[in-house]
C-alpha cells in the first residue's frame, strides 16, 4: 500500500506511524475447538509481535522501498509453533510479492525435558511437547544471525549449558528450514506483484509545493481525479505517486512536472486546446502552462477561422516560439508534425516590409503643422486687452472714515446734539 495505508499509533509519547504491520489470527477451529471470533486475544497480539520483530529486521530502507506492508497470518491448523510458521510464511510471501528483503528469515521452537541434573533439548516441538515440557524457546533469524527470541519456562531457571545447547540446535534447525524455503523461493522476485501498486518518487523545490497542492487542495485533487493515481507530498517536497497502472503514474508525473518546470523556447510539448478566440487558440501544456497559438501559426497556408483547424479539448503538439518578459508564451503548430511530434522546417517565406502608400510622401509631417510652442499656426489674434475688455475702470473710491466711524451709520439716539 501507500503512505495513506500506514497504521497510526496514538501512544503515550504522541502520534506515530507504522509502515509494516503483521496480523496474527489464531481461530479456535485451528486446534479443534469451538469458540467465537472477536477482538485479538493477548496471545494473538504477543505471537504477532514476535513474528513482526523477526521480519522487521530484514526489511529494506523506506527510502528504497516506500511501501506500506501488511502481512496477515491466518492459522488454519496448529500442532506446533504457529508463530514460527508465521515467520517462515511471512518471509516467503513478502519475497514472492517482490519485497527486497535483506535475507530470508526462518524460525523454530525449542523444548526442554528436565529431570534433576539431566536434560534433553527438543527441536521443533509439537503441541504435547509444549504442554508437558519445561520450556518453549522460540528462535528466529537469518543465516547470519538471530532477529527475534522468546522464552517461556516452567522451571526455576536454566543453566548456561542448556542455553548453549538450545541455541546450537536452533541454529541447525533454522539452517535446515532455510534450505527447504530456498527450494521454493531463493530470493525476492525482481518485479512487484501485479496486485501491488507501483510507486514513483520525485523531488521538487519546496517553493513549488503550494502550486502543486493548489488553493484548498484543488490542484492535487484534480490530478488524482483525472489520472486515477494517488499522490502524496510531504513538507520536504518529496512526492510519491502510486498506482497499479504505470500509465496513470506517468500521467500524474508529467502533470506535476508541468507545474513545477519552466517551458523552454524551441522545445515541443503535448498540449490541449482550452479556449478558442477569433485570433487563435489557447493551449494548455506541461499541465499548468497556457500559451497562444495565433491563427497564423496553425498552418502554413492561410486559415480563415481557428475552428477550421482545432476544437476545444483537442490534443495538439506545439512548439514554444517565444516567452515575453511578462511570462506570456507564444506557440506554433505549423512547425510540428501533429502525428509524430517531430519538428518540421519552417517553409514559410519571411514577410517583406510594407511600402508607403502613394500620395502620402508629399504630405507634410504632422509635427510641422504647428510652430514653436505658443504659436497658434500663424493666426494673429493681436495683443490681449488689459483689464479683460474696453471698459475703463477708475480707481475704487475710498470710504470716508472719520474717527468714531461714519456719523450716518450712528443711531440717532447716540449722536451728539
C-alpha positions as CSV (number, residue, x, y, z in Angstrom):
1,X,0.0,0.0,0.0
2,X,0.9,3.7,0.0
3,X,1.5,6.2,2.8
4,X,-2.2,6.5,3.3
5,X,-2.4,2.9,4.5
6,X,0.1,3.3,7.3
7,X,-1.0,2.4,10.8
8,X,-1.5,5.4,13.1
9,X,-0.5,4.7,16.7
10,X,-1.7,7.0,19.4
11,X,0.8,6.2,22.2
12,X,1.9,7.8,25.4
13,X,4.7,9.6,23.5
14,X,2.3,11.0,20.9
15,X,1.3,10.0,17.4
16,X,3.5,7.7,15.3
17,X,3.0,5.8,12.1
18,X,4.0,2.3,11.3
19,X,4.6,1.2,7.7
20,X,5.0,-2.5,8.5
21,X,2.1,-4.4,10.1
22,X,1.7,-8.1,10.9
23,X,-1.6,-9.5,12.0
24,X,-1.7,-13.0,13.5
25,X,-5.0,-14.7,13.8
26,X,-5.4,-18.0,15.8
27,X,-9.1,-19.1,15.4
28,X,-10.5,-21.8,17.8
29,X,-11.0,-24.3,14.9
30,X,-7.2,-24.4,14.3
31,X,-6.9,-26.6,17.4
32,X,-10.3,-28.4,17.1
33,X,-12.2,-26.2,19.4
34,X,-15.4,-24.3,19.1
35,X,-15.5,-20.6,20.1
36,X,-16.5,-17.2,19.0
37,X,-14.5,-14.8,16.8
38,X,-13.8,-11.5,18.5
39,X,-11.0,-9.0,19.1
40,X,-7.4,-10.3,19.0
41,X,-6.5,-12.1,22.3
42,X,-3.4,-11.4,24.3
43,X,-1.9,-14.5,22.8
44,X,-2.6,-13.3,19.3
45,X,-1.0,-9.9,19.9
46,X,2.1,-11.5,21.6
47,X,2.7,-14.0,18.8
48,X,2.1,-11.4,16.1
49,X,4.6,-9.0,17.7
50,X,7.2,-11.8,18.0
51,X,6.9,-12.5,14.3
52,X,6.9,-8.8,13.5
53,X,10.2,-8.4,15.2
54,X,11.7,-11.3,13.4
55,X,10.8,-9.9,9.9
56,X,11.1,-6.2,10.6
57,X,14.9,-6.5,10.9
58,X,15.3,-7.6,7.2
59,X,13.0,-5.0,5.6
60,X,14.6,-2.6,3.0
61,X,15.0,1.1,4.0
62,X,11.9,3.2,3.4
63,X,13.8,5.4,1.1
64,X,14.5,2.5,-1.3
65,X,11.1,0.8,-0.8
66,X,8.4,3.4,0.1
67,X,5.6,0.9,0.5
68,X,3.3,0.2,3.4
69,X,3.4,-3.6,4.0
70,X,0.7,-5.6,5.8
71,X,1.2,-9.4,6.4
72,X,-1.8,-11.4,7.6
73,X,-1.2,-14.8,9.0
74,X,-4.4,-16.9,9.4
75,X,-3.6,-20.2,11.3
76,X,-5.8,-22.9,9.9
77,X,-4.3,-25.9,11.8
78,X,-1.8,-25.9,14.7
79,X,0.2,-28.7,16.2
80,X,3.5,-26.9,16.7
81,X,4.8,-23.3,16.8
82,X,2.4,-21.3,14.7
83,X,4.3,-18.1,15.5
84,X,7.5,-19.6,13.9
85,X,5.3,-20.8,11.0
86,X,4.2,-17.2,10.6
87,X,7.8,-16.0,10.4
88,X,8.6,-18.5,7.6
89,X,5.4,-17.9,5.7
90,X,5.7,-14.1,6.1
91,X,9.2,-14.2,4.7
92,X,8.2,-16.2,1.7
93,X,5.1,-14.2,1.0
94,X,6.9,-10.9,1.0
95,X,9.7,-12.2,-1.3
96,X,7.0,-13.6,-3.6
97,X,5.4,-10.2,-3.7
98,X,8.7,-8.5,-4.7
99,X,9.7,-7.0,-1.3
100,X,13.5,-7.0,-1.5
101,X,14.3,-8.5,2.0
102,X,17.9,-8.4,3.0
103,X,17.8,-12.2,3.7
104,X,15.1,-14.8,4.2
105,X,14.1,-15.5,7.8
106,X,13.1,-18.8,9.4
107,X,12.2,-19.7,12.9
108,X,12.0,-22.8,15.1
109,X,10.6,-23.6,18.6
110,X,12.9,-25.5,21.1
111,X,11.6,-27.5,24.0
112,X,13.1,-28.9,27.2
113,X,12.7,-32.0,29.3
114,X,14.4,-31.6,32.7
115,X,14.8,-34.3,35.3
116,X,17.1,-33.4,38.1
117,X,20.5,-32.7,36.6
118,X,19.7,-34.5,33.3
119,X,18.0,-32.7,30.5
120,X,17.1,-33.1,26.8
121,X,16.6,-30.2,24.4
122,X,13.9,-30.8,21.8
123,X,13.7,-29.3,18.3
124,X,10.5,-28.2,16.6
125,X,8.3,-29.2,19.5
126,X,4.7,-30.4,19.0
127,X,1.7,-29.4,21.0
128,X,2.0,-32.1,23.6
129,X,5.7,-31.5,24.0
130,X,5.0,-27.8,24.6
131,X,2.2,-28.7,27.1
132,X,4.2,-31.3,29.0
133,X,7.7,-29.9,28.6
134,X,9.5,-27.4,30.8
135,X,10.5,-24.8,28.1
136,X,9.1,-23.1,25.0
137,X,12.1,-21.3,23.4
138,X,11.4,-19.6,20.1
139,X,14.4,-18.6,17.9
140,X,14.1,-16.7,14.6
141,X,16.7,-15.3,12.3
142,X,18.7,-15.5,9.0
143,X,21.7,-17.4,8.0
144,X,23.8,-14.6,9.5
145,X,22.2,-14.2,12.9
146,X,19.2,-14.1,15.2
147,X,16.5,-11.4,14.7
148,X,14.0,-12.4,17.5
149,X,13.9,-14.5,20.7
150,X,11.2,-15.5,23.1
151,X,11.3,-18.0,26.0
152,X,8.6,-19.4,28.3
153,X,9.9,-21.7,31.1
154,X,8.1,-23.8,33.8
155,X,11.1,-24.3,36.0
156,X,13.0,-22.0,38.3
157,X,15.7,-21.4,35.7
158,X,18.1,-22.9,33.2
159,X,21.8,-23.4,33.1
160,X,24.3,-21.9,30.7
161,X,24.8,-25.4,29.3
162,X,21.1,-25.8,28.5
163,X,21.1,-22.4,26.8
164,X,24.1,-23.1,24.7
165,X,22.7,-26.5,23.5
166,X,19.3,-24.9,22.8
167,X,20.8,-22.2,20.6
168,X,23.1,-24.6,18.8
169,X,20.2,-26.9,18.0
170,X,18.1,-23.9,17.0
171,X,20.8,-22.8,14.6
172,X,21.0,-26.2,12.9
173,X,17.2,-26.3,12.7
174,X,16.9,-22.8,11.2
175,X,19.5,-23.7,8.6
176,X,17.6,-26.8,7.6
177,X,14.3,-24.8,7.3
178,X,16.0,-22.1,5.2
179,X,17.2,-24.8,2.9
180,X,13.7,-26.0,2.4
181,X,12.4,-22.5,1.9
182,X,15.2,-21.8,-0.7
183,X,13.9,-24.8,-2.8
184,X,10.6,-22.9,-3.1
185,X,11.9,-19.4,-3.5
186,X,15.6,-18.5,-3.0
187,X,15.3,-14.7,-3.2
188,X,12.8,-11.9,-3.7
189,X,11.3,-11.6,-7.1
190,X,12.7,-8.7,-9.2
191,X,9.2,-7.4,-10.1
192,X,6.5,-6.5,-7.8
193,X,3.2,-8.4,-7.7
194,X,0.7,-7.5,-10.3
195,X,-1.7,-6.6,-7.4
196,X,0.7,-4.2,-5.7
197,X,0.6,-0.5,-6.6
198,X,3.7,1.0,-8.3
199,X,5.2,3.9,-6.5
200,X,7.4,6.5,-8.1
201,X,9.1,9.2,-6.1
202,X,10.1,12.7,-7.4
203,X,11.7,15.6,-5.6
204,X,10.5,19.2,-6.2
205,X,11.6,22.5,-4.8
206,X,9.9,23.5,-1.5
207,X,8.7,26.8,-3.0
208,X,6.6,24.8,-5.6
209,X,4.7,22.8,-3.0
210,X,1.9,25.4,-2.9
211,X,1.5,25.3,-6.6
212,X,1.2,21.5,-6.7
213,X,-1.4,21.4,-3.9
214,X,-3.4,24.5,-5.1
215,X,-5.9,26.6,-3.2
216,X,-7.6,24.3,-0.7
217,X,-6.0,21.3,-2.4
218,X,-7.8,22.0,-5.7
219,X,-4.9,21.2,-8.0
220,X,-3.8,17.9,-6.3
221,X,-7.4,16.7,-6.2
222,X,-7.8,17.4,-9.9
223,X,-4.6,15.4,-10.6
224,X,-5.9,12.4,-8.6
225,X,-9.3,12.6,-10.2
226,X,-8.1,13.0,-13.8
227,X,-5.2,10.4,-13.7
228,X,-6.5,7.9,-11.2
229,X,-3.2,7.8,-9.4
230,X,-2.6,8.6,-5.7
231,X,-0.3,11.5,-4.9
232,X,1.3,12.1,-1.5
233,X,3.5,15.1,-0.8
234,X,5.4,16.0,2.3
235,X,6.9,19.2,3.7
236,X,10.3,18.5,2.2
237,X,8.9,18.4,-1.4
238,X,9.1,14.6,-1.8
239,X,6.2,13.5,-3.9
240,X,5.1,9.8,-4.1
241,X,2.9,8.8,-7.0
242,X,1.3,5.4,-6.8
243,X,-1.0,3.3,-8.9
244,X,-1.2,-0.3,-10.3
245,X,-1.3,1.2,-13.8
246,X,2.0,2.6,-15.0
247,X,0.3,4.9,-17.5
248,X,-1.6,6.6,-14.6
249,X,1.7,7.2,-12.8
250,X,3.3,8.7,-15.9
251,X,0.3,11.0,-16.5
252,X,0.4,12.3,-12.9
253,X,4.1,12.7,-13.0
254,X,4.0,14.7,-16.2
255,X,1.3,16.8,-14.8
256,X,3.3,17.7,-11.7
257,X,6.5,18.3,-13.6
258,X,4.5,20.6,-15.9
259,X,3.5,22.7,-12.9
260,X,7.0,23.0,-11.4
261,X,9.1,23.2,-14.5
262,X,9.5,26.2,-16.8
263,X,8.9,25.9,-20.6
264,X,11.9,26.1,-22.9
265,X,12.0,28.1,-26.1
266,X,12.3,25.8,-29.1
267,X,11.0,22.7,-27.3
268,X,8.0,20.7,-28.5
269,X,5.2,19.8,-26.0
270,X,1.9,18.0,-25.9
271,X,-1.0,20.3,-25.2
272,X,-4.7,20.6,-25.1
273,X,-6.9,23.3,-26.6
274,X,-8.7,25.0,-23.8
275,X,-10.1,28.1,-25.4
276,X,-10.7,29.4,-29.0
277,X,-10.8,33.1,-29.8
278,X,-11.1,35.0,-33.1
279,X,-7.3,35.4,-33.5
280,X,-6.2,32.0,-32.4
281,X,-6.4,29.3,-29.7
282,X,-5.1,29.0,-26.2
283,X,-3.4,25.7,-25.4
284,X,-2.6,24.2,-22.0
285,X,0.7,22.3,-21.9
286,X,3.0,21.0,-19.3
287,X,0.0,20.5,-17.0
288,X,-0.1,24.1,-15.7
289,X,1.0,26.4,-18.5
290,X,-1.1,28.2,-21.1
291,X,0.1,29.7,-24.4
292,X,-1.4,31.3,-27.5
293,X,-1.3,29.7,-31.0
294,X,-2.0,32.6,-33.3
295,X,-4.2,31.8,-36.3
296,X,-1.2,32.5,-38.5
297,X,0.8,29.7,-36.6
298,X,-1.8,27.0,-37.1
299,X,-0.9,26.1,-40.7
300,X,1.4,27.2,-43.4
301,X,-1.5,28.2,-45.6
302,X,-4.0,30.9,-44.7
303,X,-6.6,30.0,-42.1
304,X,-9.8,31.9,-42.1
305,X,-11.1,30.8,-38.7
306,X,-9.3,28.9,-35.9
307,X,-12.2,26.5,-35.6
308,X,-11.4,25.3,-39.1
309,X,-8.2,23.7,-37.6
310,X,-8.8,22.9,-33.9
311,X,-11.7,22.4,-31.5
312,X,-11.8,22.8,-27.7
313,X,-10.5,19.7,-25.9
314,X,-8.4,18.6,-28.9
315,X,-4.9,17.3,-28.2
316,X,-2.2,19.1,-30.2
317,X,1.6,19.3,-30.4
318,X,3.1,22.8,-30.1
319,X,6.5,24.4,-30.2
320,X,7.4,27.3,-27.9
321,X,8.4,30.2,-30.1
322,X,8.8,33.0,-27.5
323,X,8.3,33.8,-23.8
324,X,8.0,37.6,-23.2
325,X,9.1,39.3,-20.0
326,X,5.6,39.1,-18.6
327,X,5.6,35.3,-19.0
328,X,3.2,35.1,-21.9
329,X,4.0,32.2,-24.2
330,X,3.7,32.2,-28.0
331,X,3.2,28.8,-29.5
332,X,3.2,27.3,-33.0
333,X,1.5,24.2,-34.5
334,X,2.6,24.6,-38.1
335,X,6.2,23.7,-37.5
336,X,5.4,20.5,-35.7
337,X,4.2,17.2,-37.2
338,X,0.9,16.7,-35.4
339,X,1.1,12.9,-35.8
340,X,4.7,12.2,-34.7
341,X,5.6,15.3,-32.8
342,X,8.7,15.8,-34.9
343,X,9.8,19.4,-35.6
344,X,9.3,20.5,-39.2
345,X,11.3,23.0,-41.2
346,X,9.8,26.5,-41.5
347,X,8.9,26.8,-45.2
348,X,7.0,30.0,-45.0
349,X,8.9,32.9,-46.6
350,X,9.7,35.8,-44.4
351,X,7.4,38.8,-44.6
352,X,8.6,41.7,-46.7
353,X,8.4,45.2,-45.2
354,X,5.4,47.3,-46.3
355,X,5.9,50.1,-48.8
356,X,4.4,53.5,-48.1
357,X,1.2,54.3,-49.9
358,X,1.1,56.5,-53.0
359,X,0.3,60.2,-52.4
360,X,1.5,60.1,-48.8
361,X,5.1,61.1,-49.5
362,X,4.2,64.8,-50.2
363,X,2.1,65.3,-47.2
364,X,3.8,67.4,-44.6
365,X,4.8,65.8,-41.4
366,X,2.3,66.2,-38.6
367,X,5.0,67.7,-36.5
368,X,5.4,70.5,-39.0
369,X,1.8,71.7,-38.8
370,X,2.4,73.6,-35.6
371,X,5.1,76.0,-35.0
372,X,7.1,76.6,-31.8
373,X,5.3,76.2,-28.5
374,X,2.8,79.1,-28.2
375,X,2.5,79.6,-32.0
376,X,-1.1,79.1,-33.0
377,X,-0.5,78.1,-36.6
378,X,0.2,81.7,-37.8
379,X,-3.1,83.0,-36.6
380,X,-2.6,86.6,-35.2
381,X,-5.1,87.3,-32.6
382,X,-3.5,90.6,-31.6
383,X,-2.5,91.8,-28.2
384,X,-4.6,90.9,-25.3
385,X,-6.7,93.7,-23.9
386,X,-5.7,94.9,-20.5
387,X,-8.4,94.6,-17.9
388,X,-10.2,92.0,-19.9
389,X,-12.1,94.4,-22.2
390,X,-12.7,98.0,-23.3
391,X,-14.3,99.0,-20.0
392,X,-12.2,101.6,-18.3
393,X,-12.3,101.2,-14.6
394,X,-11.3,104.1,-12.4
395,X,-9.9,103.8,-9.0
396,X,-12.2,102.4,-6.4
397,X,-13.4,105.3,-4.2
398,X,-12.1,105.1,-0.8
399,X,-14.6,105.1,2.0
400,X,-14.6,108.2,4.0
401,X,-13.9,107.3,7.5
402,X,-13.9,109.6,10.4
403,X,-12.8,108.9,13.9
404,X,-15.6,107.2,15.6
405,X,-17.0,105.9,12.3
406,X,-19.3,107.3,9.7
407,X,-21.9,109.5,11.5
408,X,-24.5,108.5,9.0
409,X,-24.3,105.0,10.4
410,X,-24.7,106.0,14.1
411,X,-28.1,105.7,15.5
412,X,-29.9,109.0,16.2
413,X,-30.1,108.5,20.0
414,X,-26.3,108.2,20.2
415,X,-25.5,111.3,18.2
416,X,-24.3,114.4,20.0
417,X,-26.8,117.2,19.7
